[in-house]
Amino acid sequence: MRYACWTLLYNSPAMQILRGLYSLDLQPVALTIGNFDGVHLGHQALLSELLAVAQARGLQTAVVIFEPHPREFFAPQQAPARLTSLREKLEFFSALGIDRVHVCRFNAHFAQMSAVDFINKLHEKLFARFVLIGDDFRFGSGRSGDFALMEKVGVKLGFEVHAVRSVMQDGVRISSTAIRAALLAGQIREAQRYLGRHYSISGRVVHGDGMGKKIGFPTANIQLKHNRPPLSGIFVVQVHAEGLGVLQGVASLGVRPTVKQDDKPVLEAHLFEFSQQVYGRHLRVEFLQKLRDEEKYPDLATLTRQIALDVEQAKKWFEQHD
């Protein structure tokens, strides 16, 4: 069904999630548009301003996002690694208090939509009364639309358009690109400063090959939604699990070259002093500190000794940062 609608409930009021540029709700909205990968401090500043404007004008808030990311559609092999999955974005939007999110399937048909047609749909289908976008936002077929066009058409249709300037930190423009670069370089704290929180990956615990248990370090194998995570290596982590609180551990994110021959990345977390079954649970893994890069060892005995050292080092890190 093209315009299916459903609601997710988190620890904040219900948020509507709709497919496409369509809504049965006739109430006018203040909306913003973008990919919001990472929902970093720049995104958060934009969303905070959107919420303030909506409250002052008695409007609902709406966010329009694209799935997949347009760059994944046009050039999947060259597309950047994702910082957040769709579910993670929706969780952040809900926590911030957004009223509804429109998830637009980015396909060949959507890519051919002209910039003016896109603006008209915001007005006619979503009842936009206020549009807030980044100063560098581009949209429409061939990326022909920009802020100036949105503002010009908005005047004719009767809605306001405002731009949000880039958010800077230490002379660096906060962006998804800058965060990816920091994570790739193992600069976890720098990424944290841009995000305003620890970088995390969430997913459901699935069955793995049982190798961790065999060598004395059982792990929770977290399902990855995308095959190219933005970081790799061995990390000090804390894991959030509903009903279990916050758990400390060490995690490996990578291709496990000692025990695997393919290049599909795996996220495995060994949780300290924890023995409960967590299969099927949804966990959020926060990356606190990088310990080292992945290495290929000559045998399992060498790998096991190194994991023991990683565990010891991670525990010392927690002692020093208690």
N, C-alpha and C positions, 0 to 999 in steps of 0.2 A: 504494500500500500504506500503510495508516494508520500502522503501527508500524514503518516501515523504520528500520534502524539502520546507521550507517556510522561509520568512524573517520577522523579527520584526524591527520596526523603533522606536527609542527612541530619546533622545536629542543628539545622537551621530550617526556616520555613520551607515548604514545598516549592520546588522550582520546576516550571514547565520546560520540557525539551521537545522541540518539534523538528520535523524533517522539512527542509526547504523554506522558501520565502512565502510562507503562508500561515495564517492564524485565523481561528474562528472568533478570537477575542477582539472586539471592536474598540477597545480602550486604546487611546493614543499612547505612544511610547517615546522615551528617550533611548536611542540605541547607539551602539558602536559596532565596528566591523573589524575583523582581523583574524590572524591565525593564532595569536596568543600562545605560542609555543613556550612553555616554561612558566607562564603567568608571573613574570619577574617584576621588579620594582617599577619599571616603566609602565608595564601593563596595569599594575595595581594602582598607580597614580591616575591613569586614564579611567579605570573603573570607579575609583573613589570620586572623581569629578562627575562621572555619569550619575552615580547614586545621589550626589548632592543636588545636581540640577533636577533630577527626577523628583526628589522630595520637595524641592522648592516650588516646582510647577505642577505637582499633583499628577505626575506621569508614572507609568510602569517603566521598568528597565528591561532592555532586550539586548542581547549580544548575538551577532551573526558571525559564524565561523565556517570553515571549509574543511571537508573531509573527503578524500585525502588532501594533504597540503598541495596547493597547485604545483609546486616544484616536483613533488612526488609523481604527479600525473604527467607532466611534460617531460621530465628527465629523471626517472626513478633511480638510475645508477649514480647520478650526480647530486641527487637531493641530499640535504644535510641530515644528519642523525637527529631524530626527534628527542626533545627534552621531556615531553609529557605525552602520555597517551590521551585519547579522547576522554576516557573515564576520569583520568586525573584532572584534566581541564574542567570537566563538569563539576567535579568535587570542589575545586577551588572557586568556581563561579557561585556555587550554592553556598559555600561558607561565607562568601563576601555579601550575599544577600541579593543576587541578581534574580529578577522575577522569571525571565524565560530566556532560553537559548535556542537559536535557529541553526541547525546543523545542515549546511548545504552540501549535497553530494557534488563534488567537483569532477565532472566528466566532460566529454567532448561537447555535449549540448550546452552545459553551463559555461564552458570556456568560450563559446561563440557568442554569448550574450553581450550586446553592446553596453558601453558604460551608461548611456542614457536610459536604456531599458532596465538596467539594474537599479538605477536611482528611482525610476518610476515604480518599480516593484516595492521598494522600501516605503514609498508613499502610499501606494494603492493596496498592497497586501498586508503590510505590517503597521500601517497607520503612523508612520514616523512623524513626530513633531519637532524633534531635536536630534541631530546627528553629530556625534563626537568621534573624530578620527585622528590618527597620527598625522603629523605634518608631511610625512613622506609616503602616505598610503596611496597605492595605485590599484585600479580595478578595471573590470570590463575587458572585452576582447582586445588582445594585444597590449594590455595594461594601458589603454588609452585614457582612462579616467583618472583624475587627480582631485586634490582639494578644491582647486579653482572651479572645475566643472561641477563638482558636487554643490558648491556654494551658489553658483549661477543658476542651476536647475532648481535648487532648493528655494531660491527667492521666487521663482515662477510658481512653484507648487505650494508654497506657504509653510515651509519648515526651515528652521535655523540650522546652520552648520558651523561648528566650531572646531578648531584644531588644537591638539595637545602637543606641546613641544617635547623634545627628547629629554629624558631624565639623565643627568650626568652624575658620575661619582669618581672623584679623584681625577678629573679631566677625561674620563672615559665615558662614552655614550653607552648606557645600559641597553643591551640588545641580546637577543637569542644567540646571535653569532658570537658575541664576546663571551657568553657563558659556555658555549660549546668549546671555544678555544681554551678557556680556563680548565674545563673538565678534562679535555684531551691531554693537556699538559700536566694533569694531576694537581692542579692548583685549586683544591677543594674549598679553601677558605675564601679565595677570590670569587669563585662562583657563588658561594653563600652570601657574600656581600651584595652581589648583583640581584640575587633572588630574594633576599630578605628572609631567608630560611635555609635550612640544610637541603641540599639536592637529594631527591629521593626517587625511587622507582617502586611502584606498587603492582601487585599481581597476585594471582591465586597460586597456592602451593600445589604442585603436581608431583607425580611419582617420577623419580629419576632412575639412574642405574644402580643406586644403592652403594656406590663406591665409597662415599664418605663413611657410612656405617661400617663397612668392611674394614677400613683402616683406623677405626676408632674415633672418627670425627663426623658424626651424623650431621646432615645438613637439611635445611628446608630449601627445596628447589622451586624458585619463584618463576612463574611463567612470564616470558617476555612477549610483549605485543608486537615489537618490531625487532628485526634481526640486526640492526646496527645501533646499539646503545652508544651514547656520546662519551663514555669513559670505559676504561678496562683496567684490570689489575686486582690487587688484594687490598682490602679496605677495613678499617675499623668502622663498625656500623652500630646503629641502634634500630631495633625493629619494633614497629607498632602493630599490635595484633588485638583485634576487638575481643574483649573479655579476658585478655592476658596481660594488658598493660604494655610497658616499654621494656624490651629485652635487649641486653647487650650481646655483642658478638663480633665475629670477623666474617667477611664475605669475599668470595671470589666471583669476579665478573669477567668472563672471557671464554676462550675456546678450549680450555683445559688440554694443552698440547701433550701432556704426559700420558693421558688416558684416552684421548679422542683423536680421530684422524680427520674429521670434517672441521669446518670452520664456523659452525653455528654457535653463537655465544650462549652461555648459560650463566644464570645468577643463582649462586648457592650461598646460603648463610648458615654458619655454625653458631648456635646460640649457647651461651655459657650457662652451665648448671640448669639445663632445660631438657626434659625428656618426654614431654607430652606430644601426642600425635596432632599435627596441624594440617594434614592433607585436606584440601578443599577450602581452607581458610584464606581470606584475603589479607595479605601482609603489606605493610609499607616499610621499605628499607631506606633508612637515612644514612648517607655516606658522610662520615665525620673526618676521616683522615686516610690518605693513601699510604700504605706500608711499602709496596713495591710493585713492579711490573710482573706479569706472568712469565714463567720460565718453563722450559721443558727439561725434565730430570731423567736420568738414565734408567731409573726403576722406581717402583712404588715405595720402597723403603726410604729412599732419599726424599721423595715427595712428602712422605709421612713425617719425617724429621723436620722438614721445612714448615709444614703446617703447624706442628707443635711450637716452633719458634714464633710463627705468626700469631698464634693464640696468646702466647706469653707476652709478646710485644703489645698486642691489643689490650690485654688486661692491665698492663702497666700504663698505657695511655689513659684508660678510664680512671686509674688511681690518681694520675696527675691532673686530670680535668674534672674531678668530682665536684 
